[in-house]
Amino acid sequence: MSSPLRPLGTSDLNVFPLALGGNVFGWSADEERSFAVLDAYAAAGGNFLDTADVYSEWVEGNEGGESETIIGRWMAARGNRSDIVVATKVGHHSRLKGLAATTIKAGAEESLRRLGTDHIDLYYTHFDDESVPVEEIVTALDQLVKDGKVRAVAASNISAERLRASLDFAEAEGLTRYVALQPEYNLVAREKYEGPLLDTAAETGLAAVPYYGLAAGFLTGKYRPGRTVESVRARGASAHAETARGRAVLAALDEVAEAHGAEPATVALAWLASRPTVTAPIASARTVEQVPALVAVAGLKLTDAELARLTAASETPEG
């Protein structure tokens, strides 16, 4: 059986086609439950973990870094660091806000300590900081790579113009260039990525690793018009169920899922994984029971007609 791993852009990293989101670790999943989720993901062949230094600072009593700490403890307990591609981010923690060179360096050191490792596989700028010249950001990231503390670098939440400027500067100066981009992108939210950002990624060989791959849980199919769901994300996810686009997408997901005997979440992720530039959508699981529908994307092949059906539904006016 061929490996499901995909090359991540122009880097030497090979990743599972579903990145496991670490935002729930230390938030809606405690350490024991997080370990169980991580074990289930790894047992299914998963090797790509996405976290950030700010996860989960928003929880009362947390200070940020809880997710990285849990992932670090899990890798130490399982002795599998060399098998895992760890992606984390800098620039959004309240104590390390922005992308000044000193902030990037300090953020990396703190993430390395919490992860219990000597290198970060993929290091993202979490939110662009337009008060800092791209030259300073790119140079600081390049130094981390030269120091052996980071293997590859990427950007999230950045404009096409700043992304292009960053890539051009890195190329002109012979510095480490971004290999990936993390945009918000899913069946009910295409506008932020499709257009100049996607075009830039396609032209420059960047791998897209979309966040909100399941629209905060809406695309699992559990949020329906008039149905109440107990979840920390319920408000945002259930709002989609009240739009014409949301209802159209649910109908298409149900139809395609039934044809494959698959979960709606798997179908939604398979559509995303089929899109130009996308290497691995990100989705999180707070229980072991939620993991199979995510990792099943590696084995689900949708027909051209099914992909077209889903795409057409996603183009329904929000209404």
Buried (B, 14 or more C-beta within 10 A) or exposed (E): EEEBBBEBBBBEBBBBBBBBBBBBBBBBBEBEBBBBBBBBBBEBBBBBBBBBBBBBBEBEEBEBBBBBBBBBBBBEEBEEBEEBBBBBBBBBBEBBBBBBBEBBBBBBEBBBEBBBBEBBBBBBBBBBBEEBBBBBBBBBBBBBBEEEBBBBBBBBBBBBEBBBBBBBBBEEEEBBBBBBBBBBBBBBBBEBBBEEBBBBBEEBEBBBBBBBBBBBBBBBBBBBEEEEBEBEBBEBBBBBBEBEBBBBBBEBBEBBBEEBEBBBBBBBBBBBBBBEBBBBBBBBBBEBEBBBBBBBBBBBEBEEEBBEBBBEBBEBEEE
